[in-house]
Amino acid sequence: MRLVLLGAPGAGKGTQAVFLKERHNLAHISTGDIFRHNLKENTPLGLEAKKYMDAGQLVPDEIVMKMVGEKLSEFKPDEGFMLDGFPRTVAQAEFLEKQTKIDGVIMFKVSDDAIVKRLTSRAVCKDCGNVTNIHEHEKCPSCGGELYRRDDDNEATIRSRLKVFHEQTEALVEFYRSRGLLVEIDATGMPDEVFSRVIDALEND
């Protein structure tokens, strides 16, 4: 099974990806991880991307697609994966179609107000990286480590990111809906409730 995960920042894609990995043994391909690898290893594509990043510019589609294409080439035909963070544009989706067959696109839907509430309550453990709710825990519930708030977890920044997300993905959602691949999931509620909806959509369709 090869899936694309779509959803706004804070919609819970990462949590659901962990569940899907355990149930279906799917690799989780994050564009953020691909970028970090290329930058850390100073690959030719990483060095090219760094030029744009250092200038405060968006990395062009062409470079992003090459990075993702190289990653996808590592997979055997019978190996499944989930793409998280790619594609972001119709051009990238058209590129992906030429690289591999996608079995489904899961769109995790949450209202903007719910995402703002979710992310402004988010805290991260300095020791183990666990993400939790700052209003529910003074220390990390996993390891007892100190919690901190990310600088960008404020309402103004979050709403700005959501605006960009909606502008980017509107055409992408229609692209996949027209191909009969789009599955829209209500991503509100507890993670296990959301995952139950995902399984119903994927396995009982």
Secondary structure in CASP SS format (residue, H / E / C, confidence):
PFRMAT SS
TARGET T0000
AUTHOR 0000-0000-0000
METHOD secondary structure of the structure
MODEL  1
M C 1.00
R E 1.00
L E 1.00
V E 1.00
L E 1.00
L E 1.00
G E 1.00
A C 1.00
P C 1.00
G C 1.00
A C 1.00
G C 1.00
K H 1.00
G H 1.00
T H 1.00
Q H 1.00
A H 1.00
V H 1.00
F H 1.00
L H 1.00
K H 1.00
E H 1.00
R H 1.00
H H 1.00
N C 1.00
L C 1.00
A E 1.00
H E 1.00
I E 1.00
S E 1.00
T H 1.00
G H 1.00
D H 1.00
I H 1.00
F H 1.00
R H 1.00
H H 1.00
N H 1.00
L H 1.00
K H 1.00
E C 1.00
N C 1.00
T C 1.00
P H 1.00
L H 1.00
G H 1.00
L H 1.00
E H 1.00
A H 1.00
K H 1.00
K H 1.00
Y H 1.00
M H 1.00
D H 1.00
A C 1.00
G C 1.00
Q C 1.00
L C 1.00
V C 1.00
P C 1.00
D H 1.00
E H 1.00
I H 1.00
V H 1.00
M H 1.00
K H 1.00
M H 1.00
V H 1.00
G H 1.00
E H 1.00
K H 1.00
L H 1.00
S C 1.00
E C 1.00
F C 1.00
K C 1.00
P C 1.00
D C 1.00
E C 1.00
G C 1.00
F E 1.00
M E 1.00
L E 1.00
D E 1.00
G C 1.00
F C 1.00
P C 1.00
R C 1.00
T C 1.00
V H 1.00
A H 1.00
Q H 1.00
A H 1.00
E H 1.00
F H 1.00
L H 1.00
E H 1.00
K H 1.00
Q H 1.00
T C 1.00
K C 1.00
I C 1.00
D C 1.00
G E 1.00
V E 1.00
I E 1.00
M E 1.00
F E 1.00
K E 1.00
V C 1.00
S C 1.00
D H 1.00
D H 1.00
A H 1.00
I H 1.00
V H 1.00
K H 1.00
R H 1.00
L H 1.00
T H 1.00
S C 1.00
R E 1.00
A E 1.00
V E 1.00
C E 1.00
K C 1.00
D C 1.00
C C 1.00
G C 1.00
N C 1.00
V E 1.00
T E 1.00
N E 1.00
I C 1.00
H C 1.00
E C 1.00
H C 1.00
E C 1.00
K E 1.00
C C 1.00
P C 1.00
S C 1.00
C C 1.00
G C 1.00
G C 1.00
E E 1.00
L E 1.00
Y E 1.00
R C 1.00
R C 1.00
D C 1.00
D C 1.00
D C 1.00
N C 1.00
E H 1.00
A H 1.00
T H 1.00
I H 1.00
R H 1.00
S H 1.00
R H 1.00
L H 1.00
K H 1.00
V H 1.00
F H 1.00
H H 1.00
E H 1.00
Q H 1.00
T H 1.00
E H 1.00
A H 1.00
L H 1.00
V H 1.00
E H 1.00
F H 1.00
Y H 1.00
R H 1.00
S H 1.00
R C 1.00
G C 1.00
L C 1.00
L E 1.00
V E 1.00
E E 1.00
I E 1.00
D E 1.00
A C 1.00
T C 1.00
G C 1.00
M C 1.00
P H 1.00
D H 1.00
E H 1.00
V H 1.00
F H 1.00
S H 1.00
R H 1.00
V H 1.00
I H 1.00
D H 1.00
A H 1.00
L H 1.00
E H 1.00
N C 1.00
D C 1.00
END
